[in-house]
Amino acid sequence: MTVRLSRRSLFASGGAAALAARPTFAQTAANDDASLAQAVDAYVAKCMAAWPDQPALGVAVVKDGATVLARGYGVKVQGRPARADEHTLFAIASNTKNVTAAALAILVDEGKVKWDEPVKTYLPGFALSDPYVADHITVRDTLSHRAGFGLGAGDLLFWPNSDRTRAEVLAQAAFVPIEDGFRARYHYCNLMFVVAGAVLEAVSGMPWEAFVQTRILDRVGMTETVPLARLADAGRSALPHARIGPPLRTHGPIVQIAQSIAEVWNWDSAAAAGGICTTPTDWAKWIAVRLDEGKLPDGSRLFSEEAAREMYRPNIIVGSSPGPTAELPNRAIASTYAMGLQVQDYRGERIASHGGGSPGGISATVLIPGRKTGFCIFSNAEESFLLRALRSGISDICMGKVDVDWIADSKRLEAEGEARSQAAAMEIDAKQAAGAPPAMPLDAYAGTWRDPWYGDIVVEPRTEGRGRRRKSGLWLRFTHTPALQGWLEPYDGETFRTRFPDKREEDAFVTFAIQTAKPATATMKGVSPDIDFSYDYQDLRLTRV
């Protein structure tokens, strides 16, 4: 992996609000409530200037139950005049997870669910590839990334947009490989949040989105929020943007990649893991409820204080270190995952946070419970180092402990990462140019290739065009994922490389194994060193049908 700060590295490491950096004493701290909004606003403007290609940002800051800042920055669509504001919709992806946890907390308060009850109590037919895990995994486990699945395992069931229903995803979960010990280590896992959503639906008798709408959004007064991306009005949305190459995805200029959020993020089948779209104004209301341990503005409760404390309680260690040093004054001693939130120490205080990533957008929520302060950052592009500078810099402003130039530090890491990624891309292309030819005629690799959990991937001969534009070769097609289809090119020996025409998607290497004079099995892995972890090609084990 390169130095580039990818969604993979953020979630694999726990997505700490601030990564260690050397002090340089940059922006001004906000030492009182009156200056907080002004300080954050000025800092966001400074970040936007440092990343001038960024289309839009949405930011909100909450302190002592009040929204002190809710604002949009930039434009909803690159090259168009419509400005983002505090009412602009953004896809927040995995920030949805703490809403799913809260939804289950409501059922716990009502005595309908228990955190430490096996999932099978609520889903009697539930199955996993390891029968022991299937029998013992609890509701708490599904919300804590400790089931033993690898990073992003099973995500290709729904990422990118697939044709599978929630019931089909749940059924296929039974075949996704479990690579680690049960409750042994942290591995970020969307699939188990799908299971948590299924528990919610089975117990409540309501679809996840209906429960979230009526039992949470309506009660909190989040009138601008939608629980599913397909419900997001494109005219009110900050539309997705990304760098899609060349030479690889995450490189090149920022471009608009969709006409709506749902075009790249219609995640109905995994809504409990990342379905919500919201605005700075509305998410500020949610932050206020979380900071007030479930209390609503009218004095009633969304969930109990006990449930609030339980959702902060660490369940698995994400990472640890010796702690702060003179050179790294911000380094956490321990980063953990609770239920739907990451919890760690930062500058001697506890913070709870989460990130979110979708095609064409990233986001973050940070809560500082001891200060009754929290904030969110929404983006309609995949500028991870910008997000790093924002979440870390705003954390410091909120805490009045500003001693790091997060903009300069993030730009330095960004430049280093880009250089290494470009070098890796050149090496990949050079290896293909010098690669050995496949051992067999191309037609020998054609056929239907089946994975136990994903299903079928088809490789077939194809010819397109006429004359000089005529092209013949192999075409690869994921049968449940319309965007994942394209040319399969010889790379080196029995390894081939995809060329998906939809450049929003990540290409993959396919390596065939020859048995009894013909290709019999195949494995896959991502081409890019910066590939998003939800393209879990490495978990596929293909056998010719």
N, C-alpha and C positions, 0 to 999 in steps of 0.2 A: 504494500500500500504506500502511496505517496504521502507527502506532507499535506496535500490538499485536504481541507476540512469538509468531508462529505457527510451526507446523511448517515452513511454507514458508521463513520467514526463518532459522530455525535451520539447516536443511540447505543452503539456498542460500548461506549465509555460511560454511559449514564447521562450524557448531555448536560454536564455541569454548567451552571450559569456563567462561570468564569474559568477559563483555563489559565494556568500559571503564566505569568509574564513579568518581565523586569519592570521595576518602577521608573517612571519618567516624569511624573508630576505634570499632568496635562490640564484637563478641563476643571472647572470650578465646582466644588461640592455644594449641594443645597443643604444648608444647616437648619432651615426652618420651613414650615409648611408653605409659607407665602412664596418662597423662591423656588419650590420644587418644580412646578409646572414650567416656569420660565427656563430653569436650568436644563430640564429634559428636552424641552422644545428646541433650545439652542443646540444641544448636543445632537439631536436627530438631524437637524439641518446641516450640521457639520459633517455627519456621516453621509448624508445624501450628496453633499458636495464631493466627498472623497470617492464615492461610487456613483459617478454621474450617469451611468447607463441604467441605474435602477429605476424602473417605471414608477411604482407606488409603494408606500408604506402606510400601515395603520398602527397607531400607538395609543395606548391608554394607561394612565397611572391612577391608582386608588390609594387613599390614605385615610385611616380612621373612618371607613365606611363611605367616604365621599369621593366622587370622581374629580380629581384635580386637573386632569388633562385627558381629552379624547380628541384625536385629530387624525386626518389623513394627509399624506404628503405625496407630491408628484401626480402622475396621471394614471388613469385606469388602464389605458391602452397606449403603448408606445407610439409616438407620432401623432396622437390625437389630443385635442384640447381639454377633454372632460377631466376635471380634477378629482382625485380621491378626497373624500372627507370622512368625518367620523361615522357616517352612515353607510359607507361602502362595504360591500360583502367581500370577505376573503375566505378561501378554503383554509381551515386550521388543522386538518388531518388529525394527527395523533394527540393533539390537545383535547380531542373528543374523549380520550381514555379516562380522564378524571371525571367526566360527566357520567360515563358508564359505571364507574365505581360508585359515584354518588347515587345513581339510580338504584343500584343494588343495596346501598346503605338504607334507602327508604324502605325497601322490602325487609331488610334486617330489623329495622325499628318496628315494623309491623308484625314481626315474628314469623314471617313467611319464608325467610331465607336465613341460614346461618353461615357465617364466614368460613368456618372450618368443617362444614358438612361436605361429604363427597359430591361431586357433580352428578354422579349416577343417582343420587337421591331425587334429583329434579329432572334428569334426563336418563331414564332407565336403560335405553338402548345405546348409550354413549360408548364409543370404542376408540382406542388408540392402538398404535403398532406395538406398544408394550402393554400387555394386559395388567401388570402390576400398577403402572402409572394410571391407566384408565380407571382402575378400582379405587385408587387412593387420592387422586387429584381432587382438591377442594376448590370452592369458590375463591378463596383467598389466593390459591396458587394460580388460577387463571388470570388474576389481576396483577401478578407480581413477577412475571417473566422468569420463573424458576422451574418450569415443567421438564426441562431437559432438551427441548428442541434447539437446534442451531439458530444463529442469527437469521431472522427472516424466513425460517423454514415454512413452506407451504404458501408463501405469498403469491406465487404464480397462479394460485387458484382464483385470485381476484385482481392482481396487479400485473400489467395494466388492465384496463377494463375488460372483463371476461363475460361470458354468457351464463355463468353458473349462478344458481340461486343460493340463498343462505342454507337451505336444507341440503343442497348438493355439496357445498363447502364443508358443512358439518360431517356429512357422510364420508367425504374424501379425507378428512382429518385422520381417520382410522388408519390410513396407509402412509402418512407422512413420517419419515424416519426420525427417531429420537436419538440424538448422537451423544448425549451426556447423561450423567446421573440425575435422577429425580431430586430436585431441591439442592443440587450440588453447587451450581454456579448460575450467574445471571446471563441470560441470552434473550435479547429483545425479541418478542414473539407476538405478532399481530393475531395469529391464528387462535391463540387462547382467549383473546378478547372477543373473537367471534363466538367462542364457546360460552363466555360470560354473557354475551348478548342473548344466546339461545336459552340460558338459564332464566334470564329476565323474562323472556317471552313465554316460556313454559309456565312460570310461576304466576305472572301477572295476567296471562291470557291476552296480552296486547302485543302487537309488533313493537320492536325496539323504538322506532321513530315516533309511534303514537304515545308510548309511555313517556319518552323524553319531552315530547311536545306538551302533553297535558299535565304531567306530574312535575316537570322541572321548568321548561321555558315559559309556560303560561304563568306559573306561580311566581317566578322570579321577575316577570315583566319583560322578558327578552323578546320583544315583538318583531325585531328585525332579523332574528336568527332562524335558520332552517336546519332541520336535522339531517337532510339528505341533499347532496350537491345538485341532483337533478331538479330540486325545487328552487335553486338559486337563480333569480332573475339576472340574465346576462347584462342588462342595462344598468343594474345596480352593483355589478361585480367588478373587482379588479381582476382582469383577465390574465391567464397564465402566460408567463414568459420564461425562456431558458436559453442557454447556450447549447446548440445542437450540432456543433462542428462546422467545418472540419478542424482537426483530423478525427476527433472523437467527440461524443457527447460530453458536455461541460466545457468544451473549448469553443472558440469563435465568438462572434458578437451576440448580444442578447437580442432575441427575436420573439415576437408573439407566436405562441404555439397552439392556440385554440380560440374559438369564437365564444366559448362558454367554459365555466369550470367543469361542468358535467362531461364535456367532450373528452377530457383526459382524466376525470375523477368522478365517474358515476359509480361510486363504491357501495351500492346498496347491499351487496352480498357480504360486506365486511363493515357495515355502518358503525357497529359498536366499537370498532377499532379506530375509525377515522372519518366519520361521515359528515360532521357538522361544518356549516359555513356561517360565519357571524361577522359582526361589525365591532369596531373599537368601543362604541357606545354600549352595545349589549354585553360584550365580554367583560367590560368594567363592572357591570352588575353582578356577573358570575364571580369575579374576583372578590367583590365585596362580601358575597355570601360565604365563600370559602374562608376568607380571613375572619369572619364573624362566626365561625364554627357552625354554619348551617342556619343561622338566624336570618330571617327575611326582614325587610324594612318595616313591615307592619307588626313585628314582634313575634309572629308565628315562626315555626321551624320547618325547614325543608328536610333536614335530618338532625339527629340528636347530637349533643356535644360528645357523647361517647363514640358515636359513629365517626365524627370529625377527627377525634384523637386516633381512632383505629386506622383511618385512611392515611394518617401521617406516620404510623408506626412502621419502621423498616422491616422488611421481610427477607431481603437478600442483599448481600454486599456486592456492589458494582465494582468498586475499586478502592484502594487505600494507598496511603503514602506516609512517610515520616512526618508530614505536615509542613507548615510554612518555614521558609528560610529567608535569610537576608536577600538572596538573589531571586527567590520565588515567594514573595510575601503572601500570595493569595492561594497557595496550594492547599487543597482540602485534605484533612486527615482521613476521612471516610466518605465515600459516596454510596448511597443505598437506594433501593427501590421499595416503595411502600405499596399502595394500591392506587394505580393511576397517576402517581406522582413520584418523581425522584427527590430524595431528601439527602442533604449533605450539610457539612459545616462550611462556612465561608466567612473569613475575617472574624472568627470567633462567634458567629451566630448561625442559627439554623435557617436554611432556605429550602423551599420546596418548589420544584420547577418541572417543566416538560417542554419538549420540542414537538414540532410537527413538520412533516414533509410530504408534499404531493407533487406530481409533475407540474412544474411551473409555479411553485409556491412553497414557502417555508414559514414557520411561525414559532413563537416561544411565549410561555407564560412563566412568570417568576413571582413567588410569594415569599415575603419576609414576615412570618407570623409574629415574631417578637416586636416588630415595629408597626403592626397592623397596616402594612404597606405591600402593594403588589403592582405588577404592570404586565402588559402584553405587547408583543410586536408581531405584526402581520406583514407579509411580503408577497407580491405577485411575481417574484423571480426567485431563482435558486442561488442567490449570492450568499453562500454560507459564511464567508468571512465578514461580510457586512453584518449578518445576524450576530456573529460572535462579538463584534465591536459594540453593537447596540445592547445586547443583553448584559454584557459585562460592564460596559460603561454606565448604563442606566442603573444597574445594581449598585455600583459604587456611589452614584449621585444620591440614590435613595438612602444609602447608609451613611452618607457624609464622610466617606473614607476614600477620597479620590487621590490616587497616587500612581496611576498607570495610564499611559497613552494607548488605549486599546485600538484606536484607529491606526496608529503607526505600527503597532505590533501585529495587528491583523493583516495590514497591507504587506508587511515583511513576509509573513507566513504564506500569504496568497501568492506572492511573487515566487517564492521558493517552490511551492506546490505546483504552480503552472509550469515552471522550468522542468521539473522532474516529470510531470505528466506529458509534456511535449516530447521529451527525450524518450519516454516509454512508448509513445505513439509512433515515433520514427523507428524505434527498434522493432515494433510489431510489424510495420509495413516492410521493413528490410528483411525480416525473417520470412515473410510470405513471398517476397520476390526471389529469395534464394532457396525456398523450400523444395523438398523432394516431392515428386508427383505421387498421387495415390497409387497403391499397389494394384488396384483393380480398375476396370472400366467404370465410368461414372454410373452407368445403369445398375451396377451391382449394389450400390448404396441406396437405391430407390426402394421404397416400401413404406409400410406403416410401422412406426416405432412406438411402443407403449410403455408408459411409466405407471407404476401402481397407484400413485396419488394424483398426478396431473391428468393422465389419460393419454390420448393419441397425438403424436406428432408425425406428420406425413412428409416424406421426401419423394419428389416425383420429377421426372424429366420435363423440361419446359423449353419452348422456343418462342421468342418474341421478335417482332419487327421484320423488315425486309431489307435486302441489299446490304449496304454497309452497316445499317442499324440492326441487322439480324443478330440475335444473341441466343445461344443454346447452352444449357447446363442443367443443374439441379436446383429445384425450388423447394424450400422448407416452409412448412405451415403448421403452426400450433392450432389445433382444431377448436379450442375453447377461447382463443385470444386473437381476435381479428387483426390487431395491429402487428402481431409477431408472425409475419410471413415475408419471405424475400429470397434472393439468390443465395445459394450455398456454394462458396468458392473453395477450391483446393488451397490449402494453406501450407501444410508440411506433412507429407506422408499420409497417414490415416486421419489427420486433423484437418477439418474444414472450417471456414469462417462465414458466418451469415453476413448479408448486406440487406438489412431491412430498408425498403424504400421510405418508410415512415421514420424519419430521422429523430423523432421524439423518443424512440425506443432504443434500448441498449442491445448491441450486437453480441453474439456469442460464438465461442469455439465449440465445434462438435467433433469428438474423437471416437472413431469406430474401432471395434475390436474384431479381428477376423478369426473365425473358428470354422473348421472343416471347409476351408476354401471359399468362405463368403462372410461378409460382415454380419455379425450376430447380435452384438450389443453395442451401446454407445453411451457416452457421458458428455456433459456440457459444462462450460464455465464462461463467465463474462470475458469479453475482449478488453474492455477498459479497466485500468487499475483504479479508476474512480467510480466504478459502477455502483448504482444504488443497490443496497442489500436486498430490496424486495424483488429484484430480478434474481431469484435463487436458483439459477440454472444448475449450480453445483449439486443440488439435491435430487436431480433427475437421474434415474437409472433406467435406461431405455433398452428394450428388448424387441427384436423384430417379431411382428405378429405373423 
